């Protein structure tokens, strides 16, 4: 089951990168390029180190940024992108938490 979590985490990070790249191309806002770069760096880091604590922290930050965005700017004219940037990090947090707990369980 642990390998499935690892693959899901990597898949979610790639989805976040792609959705932000597409949003950047469509909207020409600068924010999505930061999300794209962040997701790529996190995916590379995850691929190399399997650091689930960093992924959990970044997922929380990602969620908070987009909650702030919704409160401050509203759902905007791109509701699919905002929804993906809010829901995917929730799933990312859940899977990385499961991976972290599994890792701690195996250490005992």
DSSP file (Angstrom, degrees, kcal/mol; ACC not computed):
  #  RESIDUE AA STRUCTURE BP1 BP2  ACC     N-H-->O    O-->H-N    N-H-->O    O-->H-N    TCO  KAPPA ALPHA  PHI   PSI    X-CA   Y-CA   Z-CA
    1    1 A X     >        0   0    0      0, 0.0     4,-1.9     0, 0.0     5,-0.2   0.000 360.0 360.0 360.0 -30.3    0.0    0.0    0.0
    2    2 A X  H  >  +     0   0    0      1,-0.2     4,-2.1     2,-0.2     5,-0.2   0.907 360.0  52.3 -62.0 -42.4    2.9    2.3    0.7
    3    3 A X  H  > S+     0   0    0      1,-0.2     4,-2.2     2,-0.2    -1,-0.2   0.849 105.7  55.7 -63.3 -33.1    4.0    2.3   -3.0
    4    4 A X  H  > S+     0   0    0      2,-0.2     4,-2.5     1,-0.2    -1,-0.2   0.925 107.2  49.1 -64.5 -43.9    0.5    3.2   -4.0
    5    5 A X  H  X S+     0   0    0     -4,-1.9     4,-2.6     1,-0.2    -2,-0.2   0.906 109.7  52.2 -60.1 -42.1    0.6    6.3   -1.7
    6    6 A X  H  X S+     0   0    0     -4,-2.1     4,-2.1     1,-0.2    -1,-0.2   0.912 111.6  45.9 -61.3 -42.9    4.0    7.3   -3.2
    7    7 A X  H  X S+     0   0    0     -4,-2.2     4,-2.5     2,-0.2    -1,-0.2   0.883 111.8  51.4 -68.3 -38.6    2.6    7.1   -6.7
    8    8 A X  H  X S+     0   0    0     -4,-2.5     4,-2.7     2,-0.2     5,-0.2   0.919 109.4  50.5 -64.4 -43.1   -0.6    9.0   -5.8
    9    9 A X  H  X S+     0   0    0     -4,-2.6     4,-2.2     2,-0.2    -2,-0.2   0.934 113.0  45.4 -60.2 -46.8    1.5   11.8   -4.3
   10   10 A X  H  X S+     0   0    0     -4,-2.1     4,-2.1     1,-0.2    -1,-0.2   0.902 112.7  51.4 -63.7 -40.8    3.7   12.1   -7.3
   11   11 A X  H  X S+     0   0    0     -4,-2.5     4,-2.5     2,-0.2    -2,-0.2   0.909 109.8  49.2 -62.7 -43.5    0.6   12.0   -9.6
   12   12 A X  H  X S+     0   0    0     -4,-2.7     4,-2.7     2,-0.2    -1,-0.2   0.904 110.1  51.3 -63.8 -41.6   -1.1   14.8   -7.7
   13   13 A X  H  X S+     0   0    0     -4,-2.2     4,-2.2     2,-0.2    -1,-0.2   0.897 110.9  48.0 -63.4 -39.3    2.1   16.9   -7.8
   14   14 A X  H  X S+     0   0    0     -4,-2.1     4,-2.7     2,-0.2    -2,-0.2   0.903 111.1  51.0 -67.0 -40.4    2.2   16.4  -11.6
   15   15 A X  H  X S+     0   0    0     -4,-2.5     4,-2.8     2,-0.2     5,-0.2   0.911 109.9  49.9 -61.9 -42.0   -1.5   17.3  -11.9
   16   16 A X  H  X S+     0   0    0     -4,-2.7     4,-2.1     2,-0.2    -2,-0.2   0.914 111.5  48.8 -62.1 -42.4   -0.9   20.5   -9.9
   17   17 A X  H  X S+     0   0    0     -4,-2.2     4,-2.2     2,-0.2    -2,-0.2   0.938 114.0  45.4 -62.8 -46.6    2.0   21.4  -12.1
   18   18 A X  H  X S+     0   0    0     -4,-2.7     4,-2.8     2,-0.2     5,-0.2   0.912 112.1  50.4 -65.1 -42.9    0.0   20.8  -15.3
   19   19 A X  H  X S+     0   0    0     -4,-2.8     4,-2.3     1,-0.2    -1,-0.2   0.897 112.9  46.8 -64.5 -38.2   -3.1   22.6  -14.1
   20   20 A X  H  X S+     0   0    0     -4,-2.1     4,-2.2    -5,-0.2    -1,-0.2   0.864 111.8  50.8 -71.5 -34.7   -1.0   25.6  -13.1
   21   21 A X  H  X S+     0   0    0     -4,-2.2     4,-2.3     2,-0.2    -2,-0.2   0.930 112.4  46.5 -65.7 -44.9    0.9   25.6  -16.4
   22   22 A X  H  X S+     0   0    0     -4,-2.8     4,-2.5     1,-0.2     5,-0.2   0.918 112.8  50.0 -62.2 -43.3   -2.4   25.5  -18.4
   23   23 A X  H  X S+     0   0    0     -4,-2.3     4,-2.9    -5,-0.2     5,-0.4   0.888 109.6  51.6 -63.0 -38.8   -3.9   28.2  -16.2
   24   24 A X  H  X S+     0   0    0     -4,-2.2     4,-2.2     2,-0.2    -1,-0.2   0.920 111.6  46.7 -62.6 -43.8   -0.7   30.3  -16.8
   25   25 A X  H  < S+     0   0    0     -4,-2.3    -2,-0.2     1,-0.2    -1,-0.2   0.908 118.2  41.8 -65.2 -41.8   -1.0   29.9  -20.6
   26   26 A X  H  < S+     0   0    0     -4,-2.5    -2,-0.2    -5,-0.2    -1,-0.2   0.921 128.3  26.2 -72.0 -44.7   -4.8   30.7  -20.6
   27   27 A X  H  < S-     0   0    0     -4,-2.9    -3,-0.2    -5,-0.2    -2,-0.2   0.757  83.3-142.4 -96.5 -26.5   -4.8   33.6  -18.2
   28   28 A X     <  +     0   0    0     -4,-2.2     2,-0.2    -5,-0.4    -4,-0.1   0.694  50.6 144.2  63.1  21.2   -1.3   35.1  -18.4
   29   29 A X        -     0   0    0     -6,-0.4     4,-0.3     1,-0.1    -1,-0.3  -0.552  52.8-135.4 -77.0 155.8   -1.4   35.8  -14.6
   30   30 A X  S >> S+     0   0    0     -2,-0.2     4,-1.0     1,-0.2     3,-0.7   0.724  90.6  76.1 -87.0 -21.1    2.0   35.4  -13.0
   31   31 A X  H >> S+     0   0    0      1,-0.2     4,-1.7     2,-0.2     3,-0.7   0.888  88.3  56.1 -58.9 -44.0    0.7   33.4   -9.9
   32   32 A X  H 3> S+     0   0    0      1,-0.2     4,-2.6     2,-0.2    -1,-0.2   0.798  99.9  59.6 -63.1 -27.1    0.2   30.1  -11.7
   33   33 A X  H <> S+     0   0    0     -3,-0.7     4,-2.5    -4,-0.3    -1,-0.2   0.862 104.5  50.9 -68.6 -32.2    3.8   30.0  -12.9
   34   34 A X  H <X S+     0   0    0     -4,-1.0     4,-2.5    -3,-0.7    -2,-0.2   0.913 111.3  48.0 -67.0 -42.0    4.9   30.1   -9.2
   35   35 A X  H  X S+     0   0    0     -4,-1.7     4,-2.5     2,-0.2    -2,-0.2   0.886 111.3  51.2 -63.2 -39.3    2.5   27.2   -8.5
   36   36 A X  H  X S+     0   0    0     -4,-2.6     4,-2.3     2,-0.2    -2,-0.2   0.946 112.8  44.1 -62.3 -49.9    3.9   25.3  -11.5
   37   37 A X  H  X S+     0   0    0     -4,-2.5     4,-2.7     1,-0.2     5,-0.2   0.908 113.9  51.0 -63.4 -42.4    7.5   25.7  -10.4
   38   38 A X  H  X S+     0   0    0     -4,-2.5     4,-2.6     1,-0.2    -1,-0.2   0.924 111.0  47.6 -61.3 -45.5    6.6   24.9   -6.8
   39   39 A X  H  X S+     0   0    0     -4,-2.5     4,-2.3     2,-0.2    -1,-0.2   0.893 112.9  48.8 -64.9 -39.4    4.8   21.7   -7.9
   40   40 A X  H  X S+     0   0    0     -4,-2.3     4,-2.5     2,-0.2     5,-0.2   0.933 112.8  47.0 -64.9 -46.2    7.7   20.6  -10.1
   41   41 A X  H  X S+     0   0    0     -4,-2.7     4,-2.6     1,-0.2    -2,-0.2   0.911 113.4  49.0 -62.5 -41.8   10.3   21.2   -7.4
   42   42 A X  H  X S+     0   0    0     -4,-2.6     4,-2.7    -5,-0.2    -1,-0.2   0.894 110.8  50.6 -64.6 -39.1    8.1   19.4   -4.9
   43   43 A X  H  X S+     0   0    0     -4,-2.3     4,-2.6     2,-0.2    -2,-0.2   0.915 112.2  46.4 -65.5 -43.0    7.7   16.4   -7.3
   44   44 A X  H  X S+     0   0    0     -4,-2.5     4,-2.0     2,-0.2    -2,-0.2   0.930 114.2  48.0 -64.3 -44.6   11.5   16.2   -7.9
   45   45 A X  H  X>S+     0   0    0     -4,-2.6     4,-3.0    -5,-0.2     5,-0.6   0.915 112.9  48.4 -61.9 -42.7   12.2   16.4   -4.2
   46   46 A X  H  X5S+     0   0    0     -4,-2.7     4,-1.4     1,-0.2    -2,-0.2   0.912 109.5  53.0 -62.8 -42.8    9.6   13.8   -3.5
   47   47 A X  H  <5S+     0   0    0     -4,-2.6    -1,-0.2     1,-0.2    -2,-0.2   0.870 119.1  34.9 -60.0 -38.8   11.0   11.5   -6.2
   48   48 A X  H  <5S+     0   0    0     -4,-2.0    -2,-0.2    -5,-0.1    -1,-0.2   0.886 134.5  16.4 -85.6 -41.7   14.5   11.8   -4.7
   49   49 A X  H  <5S-     0   0    0     -4,-3.0    -3,-0.2    -5,-0.2     3,-0.2   0.664  77.2-139.2-113.0 -20.5   13.9   11.9   -0.9
   50   50 A X     << +     0   0    0     -4,-1.4     2,-1.2    -5,-0.6    -4,-0.2   0.910  36.5 171.0  55.6  44.7   10.4   10.8   -0.1
   51   51 A X     >  +     0   0    0     -6,-0.3     4,-1.4     1,-0.2    -1,-0.2  -0.709  10.8 175.7 -88.9  92.6   10.0   13.6    2.5
   52   52 A X  H  > S+     0   0    0     -2,-1.2     4,-2.3     1,-0.2    -1,-0.2   0.762  73.4  63.1 -73.9 -23.9    6.4   13.4    3.3
   53   53 A X  H  > S+     0   0    0      2,-0.2     4,-2.3     1,-0.2    -1,-0.2   0.925 103.9  47.8 -65.2 -42.6    6.7   16.1    6.1
   54   54 A X  H  > S+     0   0    0      1,-0.2     4,-2.7     2,-0.2     5,-0.2   0.907 111.2  51.4 -62.8 -40.9    7.7   18.7    3.5
   55   55 A X  H  X S+     0   0    0     -4,-1.4     4,-2.3     2,-0.2    -2,-0.2   0.905 109.4  50.2 -63.6 -41.4    4.8   17.6    1.2
   56   56 A X  H  X S+     0   0    0     -4,-2.3     4,-2.1     2,-0.2    -1,-0.2   0.927 112.3  47.2 -61.8 -44.6    2.3   18.0    4.1
   57   57 A X  H  X S+     0   0    0     -4,-2.3     4,-2.4     1,-0.2    -2,-0.2   0.928 113.7  47.0 -63.2 -45.9    3.6   21.5    5.0
   58   58 A X  H  X S+     0   0    0     -4,-2.7     4,-2.7     1,-0.2    -1,-0.2   0.857 109.7  54.1 -66.5 -34.5    3.5   22.6    1.3
   59   59 A X  H  X S+     0   0    0     -4,-2.3     4,-2.5    -5,-0.2    -1,-0.2   0.916 109.7  47.6 -64.6 -42.3    0.0   21.1    0.9
   60   60 A X  H  X S+     0   0    0     -4,-2.1     4,-2.7     2,-0.2    -2,-0.2   0.927 113.3  47.7 -64.0 -44.4   -1.2   23.2    3.9
   61   61 A X  H  X S+     0   0    0     -4,-2.4     4,-2.6     2,-0.2    -2,-0.2   0.919 111.7  50.8 -61.0 -43.6    0.5   26.3    2.5
   62   62 A X  H  X S+     0   0    0     -4,-2.7     4,-1.9     2,-0.2    -2,-0.2   0.916 111.7  47.5 -61.1 -44.4   -1.1   25.7   -0.9
   63   63 A X  H  X S+     0   0    0     -4,-2.5     4,-2.2     1,-0.2    -2,-0.2   0.934 112.3  48.9 -62.2 -47.8   -4.5   25.2    0.7
   64   64 A X  H  X S+     0   0    0     -4,-2.7     4,-2.5     1,-0.2    -2,-0.2   0.891 109.0  52.9 -62.6 -40.4   -4.2   28.4    2.8
   65   65 A X  H  X S+     0   0    0     -4,-2.6     4,-2.2     1,-0.2    -1,-0.2   0.918 112.8  44.1 -60.3 -42.9   -3.0   30.5   -0.2
   66   66 A X  H  X S+     0   0    0     -4,-1.9     4,-2.1     2,-0.2    -1,-0.2   0.795 110.5  53.3 -79.0 -26.4   -6.0   29.4   -2.3
   67   67 A X  H  X S+     0   0    0     -4,-2.2     4,-2.5     2,-0.2    -1,-0.2   0.925 111.2  48.0 -66.8 -43.9   -8.5   29.9    0.6
   68   68 A X  H  X S+     0   0    0     -4,-2.5     4,-3.1     1,-0.2     5,-0.3   0.913 110.3  52.5 -59.4 -43.1   -7.1   33.4    0.9
   69   69 A X  H  X>S+     0   0    0     -4,-2.2     4,-3.1     1,-0.2     5,-0.6   0.906 110.0  47.8 -60.1 -42.9   -7.4   33.9   -2.8
   70   70 A X  H  X5S+     0   0    0     -4,-2.1     4,-1.5     3,-0.2    -1,-0.2   0.916 115.1  45.4 -65.4 -42.7  -11.1   32.8   -2.8
   71   71 A X  H  <5S+     0   0    0     -4,-2.5    -2,-0.2     2,-0.2    -1,-0.2   0.929 122.2  36.4 -65.9 -44.9  -11.8   35.1    0.2
   72   72 A X  H  <5S+     0   0    0     -4,-3.1    -2,-0.2    -5,-0.2    -3,-0.2   0.910 135.4  18.0 -77.1 -44.0  -10.0   38.1   -1.3
   73   73 A X  H  <5S-     0   0    0     -4,-3.1     3,-0.4    -5,-0.3    -3,-0.2   0.568  99.0-128.2-107.9 -11.2  -10.8   37.7   -5.0
   74   74 A X     << -     0   0    0     -4,-1.5    -1,-0.3    -5,-0.6    -2,-0.1  -0.352  53.8 -49.2  84.6-175.1  -13.8   35.4   -5.1
   75   75 A X  S    S-     0   0    0      1,-0.1     3,-0.4    -2,-0.1     7,-0.2   0.651  82.0-152.6 -71.6 -14.2  -14.0   32.2   -7.2
   76   76 A X        -     0   0    0     -3,-0.4     3,-0.3     1,-0.2    -1,-0.1   0.034  36.6 -65.8  67.3-175.8  -12.8   34.2  -10.3
   77   77 A X  S    S+     0   0    0      1,-0.2     2,-0.2    -3,-0.1    -1,-0.2   0.380 127.7  64.0 -87.9   5.2  -13.5   33.5  -13.9
   78   78 A X     >  +     0   0    0     -3,-0.4     4,-1.9     1,-0.1    -1,-0.2  -0.584  56.4 158.8-124.3  67.8  -11.5   30.3  -13.7
   79   79 A X  H  > S+     0   0    0     -3,-0.3     4,-2.3    -2,-0.2     5,-0.2   0.801  71.2  58.6 -66.0 -28.7  -13.5   28.1  -11.1
   80   80 A X  H  > S+     0   0    0      2,-0.2     4,-2.6     1,-0.2    -1,-0.2   0.934 108.0  45.4 -66.1 -44.6  -12.0   24.8  -12.3
   81   81 A X  H  > S+     0   0    0      2,-0.2     4,-2.6     1,-0.2    -2,-0.2   0.925 113.6  48.5 -65.5 -44.1   -8.4   25.9  -11.7
   82   82 A X  H  X S+     0   0    0     -4,-1.9     4,-0.6    -7,-0.2    -1,-0.2   0.913 112.8  49.4 -61.5 -42.0   -9.3   27.4   -8.3
   83   83 A X  H >X S+     0   0    0     -4,-2.3     4,-3.1     1,-0.2     3,-0.7   0.917 111.7  47.6 -64.3 -43.7  -11.1   24.1   -7.4
   84   84 A X  H 3X S+     0   0    0     -4,-2.6     4,-2.1     1,-0.2     5,-0.4   0.907 110.3  52.6 -63.1 -41.1   -8.2   22.0   -8.5
   85   85 A X  H 3< S+     0   0    0     -4,-2.6    -1,-0.2     1,-0.2   -19,-0.2   0.595 117.6  39.0 -72.9  -9.0   -5.7   24.1   -6.6
   86   86 A X  H <X S+     0   0    0     -3,-0.7     4,-0.7    -4,-0.6    -2,-0.2   0.781 120.8  39.5-103.0 -41.8   -7.8   23.7   -3.5
   87   87 A X  H  X S+     0   0    0     -4,-3.1     4,-1.9     2,-0.2     5,-0.2   0.879 109.7  56.4 -81.0 -39.3   -9.0   20.0   -3.7
   88   88 A X  H  X S+     0   0    0     -4,-2.1     4,-2.6    -5,-0.3    -1,-0.2   0.907 105.8  51.1 -62.7 -41.6   -5.8   18.4   -5.0
   89   89 A X  H  > S+     0   0    0     -5,-0.4     4,-2.7     2,-0.2    -1,-0.2   0.821 106.4  56.0 -65.7 -27.4   -3.6   19.7   -2.1
   90   90 A X  H  X S+     0   0    0     -4,-0.7     4,-2.1     2,-0.2    -1,-0.2   0.940 111.4  42.8 -65.5 -45.3   -6.2   18.3    0.3
   91   91 A X  H  X S+     0   0    0     -4,-1.9     4,-2.5     2,-0.2    -2,-0.2   0.880 113.1  53.9 -64.8 -38.1   -5.8   14.9   -1.3
   92   92 A X  H  X S+     0   0    0     -4,-2.6     4,-2.4     2,-0.2     5,-0.2   0.914 108.4  48.7 -61.9 -44.2   -2.0   15.5   -1.3
   93   93 A X  H  X S+     0   0    0     -4,-2.7     4,-2.4     2,-0.2    -2,-0.2   0.927 111.4  50.0 -61.2 -45.5   -2.0   16.2    2.4
   94   94 A X  H  X S+     0   0    0     -4,-2.1     4,-2.2     1,-0.2    -2,-0.2   0.931 113.6  44.3 -60.5 -47.7   -4.1   13.1    3.2
   95   95 A X  H  X S+     0   0    0     -4,-2.5     4,-2.3     1,-0.2    -1,-0.2   0.887 114.1  49.0 -67.9 -38.9   -1.8   10.8    1.1
   96   96 A X  H  X S+     0   0    0     -4,-2.4     4,-2.5    -5,-0.2    -1,-0.2   0.858 109.8  52.6 -70.6 -32.9    1.4   12.3    2.5
   97   97 A X  H  X S+     0   0    0     -4,-2.4     4,-2.7    -5,-0.2     5,-0.2   0.920 110.0  48.5 -64.7 -42.9    0.1   12.0    6.1
   98   98 A X  H  X S+     0   0    0     -4,-2.2     4,-2.3     2,-0.2    -2,-0.2   0.907 112.4  48.5 -61.9 -41.6   -0.7    8.3    5.4
   99   99 A X  H  X S+     0   0    0     -4,-2.3     4,-2.3     2,-0.2    -2,-0.2   0.901 111.9  49.6 -65.2 -40.9    2.8    7.8    4.0
  100  100 A X  H  X S+     0   0    0     -4,-2.5     4,-2.4     2,-0.2    -2,-0.2   0.929 112.3  46.7 -63.9 -46.2    4.4    9.6    7.0
  101  101 A X  H  X S+     0   0    0     -4,-2.7     4,-2.1     1,-0.2    -2,-0.2   0.881 112.3  50.9 -65.1 -37.4    2.4    7.5    9.5
  102  102 A X  H  X S+     0   0    0     -4,-2.3     4,-2.0    -5,-0.2    -1,-0.2   0.905 110.1  49.8 -64.6 -41.3    3.3    4.3    7.6
  103  103 A X  H  X S+     0   0    0     -4,-2.3     4,-1.4     1,-0.2    -2,-0.2   0.910 111.4  48.2 -63.9 -43.3    7.0    5.3    7.6
  104  104 A X  H  X S+     0   0    0     -4,-2.4     4,-0.8     1,-0.2    -1,-0.2   0.877 110.4  52.5 -64.9 -36.7    6.9    5.9   11.4
  105  105 A X  H  < S+     0   0    0     -4,-2.1     3,-0.5     1,-0.2    -1,-0.2   0.879 108.9  49.4 -65.7 -38.4    5.1    2.6   11.9
  106  106 A X  H  < S+     0   0    0     -4,-2.0    -1,-0.2     1,-0.2    -2,-0.2   0.771 102.9  62.1 -72.5 -26.2    7.8    0.8   10.0
  107  107 A X  H  <        0   0    0     -4,-1.4    -1,-0.2     1,-0.2    -2,-0.2   0.770 360.0 360.0 -69.9 -25.3   10.6    2.5   12.0
  108  108 A X     <        0   0    0     -4,-0.8    -1,-0.2    -3,-0.5    -2,-0.2   0.483 360.0 360.0 -74.8 360.0    9.3    0.9   15.2
